[in-house]
Amino acid sequence: MTMQSNHSDLPPKTCTIERLVTVPADIEKVINGQKTATRRNGRYADVGEIMTLQNKDFVIESVYSQTLGELTNQHARQEGYESLEEYKNAILGFHPGMPWAPKMKVWVHEFAPVHNHE
């Protein structure tokens, strides 16, 4: 796993943070605290950037690359799934025809709720 927290070391973003979490079921998982990371084939956010879902803010805490072969059950739970097998089946369901290639690199975006102190 390649941990990179300083975004100046990262390649340019390939998409915008607004596209990071778009599936309604995933949005609900984020809001409910069941999903604390999203893996994408490109980099969608910088550390410190704010993602807003249903008027709630989440800060990007870490962005790093990882291969599919490095994923564990713990990583699947970050994604809001009970097991790696459940996560794998969901991803392949979203992307019909895509192979699960262990050497394929993805970008991990870890986030947490922003707690506004009023």
VMD Tcl script that draws the C-alpha trace (Angstrom):
set ca {
  {0.00 0.00 0.00}
  {1.40 3.39 -0.94}
  {0.39 5.92 1.68}
  {0.59 9.50 0.49}
  {-0.85 12.23 2.62}
  {0.87 15.29 1.13}
  {-1.16 16.13 -1.97}
  {1.85 17.83 -3.58}
  {3.27 14.31 -4.04}
  {0.13 13.13 -5.79}
  {-0.65 13.25 -9.51}
  {-3.30 15.70 -10.71}
  {-6.93 14.89 -9.96}
  {-8.75 13.06 -12.75}
  {-12.24 14.04 -11.61}
  {-13.96 16.32 -9.09}
  {-14.91 15.60 -5.49}
  {-18.60 15.96 -6.43}
  {-18.30 12.66 -8.33}
  {-16.58 10.78 -5.48}
  {-19.71 9.26 -3.90}
  {-22.78 9.28 -6.16}
  {-24.64 5.98 -5.66}
  {-27.66 6.65 -3.39}
  {-27.01 3.54 -1.25}
  {-23.39 4.65 -0.76}
  {-24.46 8.19 0.16}
  {-26.72 6.69 2.86}
  {-23.81 4.58 4.15}
  {-21.61 7.70 4.40}
  {-24.33 9.68 6.19}
  {-24.89 6.77 8.62}
  {-21.16 6.36 9.31}
  {-20.98 2.89 7.70}
  {-18.74 4.06 4.82}
  {-15.51 5.94 5.55}
  {-13.61 5.40 2.29}
  {-14.16 5.19 -1.45}
  {-11.89 3.55 -4.00}
  {-11.85 4.94 -7.53}
  {-9.78 4.31 -10.63}
  {-8.71 7.96 -10.56}
  {-7.96 10.62 -7.99}
  {-11.07 12.67 -7.19}
  {-10.01 14.74 -4.17}
  {-7.15 16.30 -2.24}
  {-6.50 15.88 1.47}
  {-8.44 18.58 3.33}
  {-11.05 18.99 0.59}
  {-14.70 18.96 1.72}
  {-17.31 16.61 0.25}
  {-20.93 17.61 0.88}
  {-23.65 14.94 0.85}
  {-27.24 15.76 1.84}
  {-26.08 19.05 3.41}
  {-23.52 17.25 5.59}
  {-19.80 17.89 5.20}
  {-17.04 15.27 5.17}
  {-13.33 16.09 5.05}
  {-10.89 14.05 2.98}
  {-8.32 12.80 5.48}
  {-6.11 10.61 3.29}
  {-5.58 9.84 -0.39}
  {-3.31 7.00 -1.51}
  {-3.01 4.28 -4.12}
  {-3.60 0.60 -3.50}
  {-3.96 -2.50 -5.66}
  {-7.13 -4.58 -5.65}
  {-4.98 -7.50 -4.49}
  {-4.11 -5.59 -1.30}
  {-7.73 -5.24 -0.22}
  {-8.79 -6.98 3.00}
  {-12.08 -7.48 4.84}
  {-11.19 -4.38 6.88}
  {-10.93 -2.32 3.68}
  {-14.31 -3.70 2.56}
  {-15.81 -2.58 5.89}
  {-14.43 0.96 5.23}
  {-16.48 0.80 2.04}
  {-19.62 -0.21 3.96}
  {-19.61 -3.94 3.17}
  {-19.42 -6.92 5.52}
  {-16.65 -8.73 3.65}
  {-14.21 -8.42 0.78}
  {-16.29 -10.91 -1.23}
  {-19.43 -8.79 -0.76}
  {-17.52 -5.65 -1.80}
  {-15.98 -7.39 -4.81}
  {-19.41 -8.63 -5.97}
  {-20.88 -5.13 -5.60}
  {-18.07 -3.50 -7.60}
  {-18.32 -6.09 -10.37}
  {-22.09 -5.52 -10.38}
  {-21.55 -1.77 -10.92}
  {-19.03 -2.45 -13.70}
  {-20.29 -5.41 -15.81}
  {-17.49 -7.10 -17.73}
  {-14.74 -5.59 -15.57}
  {-12.28 -8.21 -14.35}
  {-11.11 -8.17 -10.72}
  {-7.40 -7.73 -11.48}
  {-5.27 -7.98 -8.31}
  {-2.57 -5.74 -9.81}
  {-5.05 -3.01 -10.81}
  {-4.32 0.21 -8.92}
  {-7.10 2.26 -7.39}
  {-7.09 5.51 -5.45}
  {-8.33 5.32 -1.88}
  {-10.08 8.41 -0.51}
  {-10.64 8.21 3.26}
  {-13.00 10.73 4.85}
  {-14.67 11.67 8.12}
  {-17.57 13.90 9.13}
  {-16.81 17.55 9.78}
  {-18.02 18.39 13.26}
  {-19.22 21.98 13.30}
  {-18.98 23.46 16.77}
  {-21.81 25.91 17.11}
}
mol new
graphics top color blue
foreach p $ca { graphics top sphere $p radius 0.5 }
foreach p [lrange $ca 0 end-1] q [lrange $ca 1 end] { graphics top cylinder $p $q radius 0.2 }
display resetview
